[in-house]
Amino acid sequence: MITHHSRALLVSEQSRENTTVVGQVRSCRICRLRKVKCDRVKPCHACCAHGYPSKCVYEPSTDEGPQPISQADEIQNLRAEIHDLTTRRNNREHRHRSERRRAQLQRLFATIRSAPLEVVSRLITQLRAGPAGSNHDDSSRDSDYNASYGSDVSDLNYSSSESGDGSLCSSIISLQSSRPMLDVFVERFVDAFSPEVDIKSGQAGALRRAAEIRMFSPILMDAFEAVSVAFFGRSVQDPRIESSGFYLYPRVLRHLQHALQDPERSKAESTLATVILLMAFESVERTTQGSLVAHVHGALRLIEHRGPDTHIHGVEHLLFTELRPYWVGAALFNRQPSFLAQEDWINLPWSTGTTKKDILHYLLDLTVKVPALQAEYDALEATLESEVPSEHEIAVKQASLWNDVSDLTSQFIQWKRDWVDAYPDGPPQEVPAEPNDQFPIFRCRDLRTGAVITPTKFVYPDLRLAQTMCLYYTSRLVLSSVDTRPTDRVGPMQQYALGCGICRSLEWYILTAPGNMINRLAFSVRVAWEVFPDGGPERRFIYQVLKLVQKRHSLGLWGHGMSELSTRAGSPPKV
């Protein structure tokens, strides 16, 4: 039998290709720079411990020594050895039972991961009830999610003596002891928040990539466990499972706080991924009104602290570029000039071609300039409200604001001509809005007659263009809120048309987008809400959409009206 020590010195031709090592090497680049011992596994233990698994690189060297073995191969070898020892230990009857348990778990995994929520809900209800004649009492079922299964999956449960008093702690212990079940929850969460989509649907692989490296970081492992368990419990409307995720949440917050206070760990990719996971958690649970915004601002400060050069490759690049609309949105409702408008942040993350800028990112290059104009407007308003305003000071600030707003408005209009009107697959199309049972009908007012009408709705060639156009309408609306020019200003009628543009795009996007990619329109929906008057058909439509999304996708953020995403100065109104 090959021992663990001897296996560490071996590597197949395939693993050599995976590690991309040329020649003989002894230590990875990071360990050589730090002058610490390297175990020659890729990624090595030292890099994993410091939160940099993706930076573990073996560079060419003339030294002769053992080749590194990829950690994936090492894990596979260890699993094979464990399986071999287990097989020798077990008798025929135990092997048969293990195979049956494995098949049951695989069927359960496939059902929970791919079935519609209503099917999963029925399955959970049936499993919780158990087969006829079973003697599971309520306390036993409450003690653990697995204990709710009937005799068909009884081998997955722990014994009744372990059920205890049904406390939440017992539930957590059981969940932690059943790693395959936790993997089901993580897969379900990843499928919802990071669905596998083609390039025309927009990038959505950041959290999926983060899930692949969670084994290297205890804090990231805990974060995925807490978030995925809570999300699954909410999806199937099982408060016990949801509470299990809540039980783990404070521990994740404590560990994250310790990581942020450490100068080195604060720059680790696992720390950034954890903060973003908590953003997803808050979009589901919305523990407080300001919790989501606090996490978004925290992520933004962490990104600035890490610097643009750390977001060129790997998971960090995806977390920055894929979620860039959220970071720019945070700058918009913060109403202050943002570091994101600096040239390094606009160009450097794409400098090596890890991904290419597309129509959305070129729009964001313009949108990120809006917060500085919001700050100019606020400063002008403060000057006007002062007791002794200087006419010269007012005139200078007003002229500067008007020039900047005029210039940026022109850039937005030119961007639309260059990118949308000439889009390779064609611009958005207008089709009649027919009543259906899947989505409410948008109605608005004819501004010439005041009559309520049903306008056409927009359909798009792909999700990327739909998301981009909604962000375009949003950016123009936020910019128009500080447009006080005496002529050529974007006035109420144009603002109303921009808000209607967002609403006319919602049906196609929400019914087409997989998983929870609909969160990408949350900010746009809130900005559109603020354009329309109280009591009108437009706000009634948005209210129906918010409740529909909350019901179908278990997103508490939408159900509460997203008032925390308001770009207005001061406290935003609630739904």
ZICOR-V948393 format. One line per field, one symbol per residue. psi: psi as a letter, one per 20 degrees, with the letter a starting at -180 (. if undefined). burial: I if it has 16 or more other ideal C-beta (glycine too) atoms within 10 Angstrom, else O. A space follows every 50 residues. Layout:
# ZICOR-V948393
psi = ???
burial = ???
This chain:
# ZICOR-V948393
psi = pprhghhijqprhghhhhilppapqgqrgghghilrppjkqoqrhghghj klhijopoqqqiqpaqqqpqhghggggghggghghgghhqrgghgghghg gggghgggghghhiqqhhggghgggghhhrrpiqkprhhghhhqghiiqa hhkhiiqrrhhihbjjrhghggggghimhhhhhggggggghgimqorrhi iqpkjghghhhhjhiiohhhghghggghgggghhgjlohggghhhhhhgh hggghgghhhiphghhjqhhgghgghhhggghhghmhrhjgghghghghg hggghhqhijkhrbhhgghgghjhhgghhhhgihkqpqhiiqgghhgghj hjkgrqpahghhghhghiighhhghgghhghhghiqhmqphggggghggg ggggggghghhgghggghhghkphjqrqqpqqopprjhqqppqaqoihhi qprorrqpqqhrhghggghhhgggghgghhijokqhqjqoahghgghghh gghiigggghihpqckihhijgggggghgihqqqjrhghhghghgghggg ghjlohghhjikhijqjqpapqqr.
burial = OOOOOOOIOOIOOOIOOIIOIOOOIIIIIIIOOOOOOIIIIIIIOIIIOI IIIIIIOIOOIOOOOOIIIIIOIIOOIOOOOOOOOOOOOOOOOOOOOOOO OOOIIOOIIOOIOOOOOOOIOOOIOOIIOIOOOOOIOOOIIIIIIIIIII OOIIOIIIOOOOIIOIOOOIIIIIIOOIOOIIIIIIIIIIIIIIIOIOOO IIIIIIIIIIIOIIOIIOIIIIIIIIIIIIIIIIIIOIOIIIOIIIIIIO OIOOIIOOIIOOOOIIIIIIIIIIIIIIIIIIIIIIOOOOIIIOIIOIII OIIOOIOIOIIIOIIIIIIIIIIIIIIIIIIIIIIOIIIIIOOOIIOIII OOOOOOOIIIIOIIIIIIIIIIIIIIIOOIOOOOOOOOOOOOOOOOIIOO IIOIIOOIIOOIOOIOOOIIOOIOOOOIOOOOIOOOOOIIOIIIIOOOOO OOOOIOIIIIOIIIIIIIIIIIIIIIIIIIIIIOOOOOOIOOOOIIOIII IIIIIIIIIIOOIOIIIIIIIIIIIIIIIIIIOOOOIIIOIIOOIIOIIO OOIIIOIIIOIIIIIIIOOOOIOOO
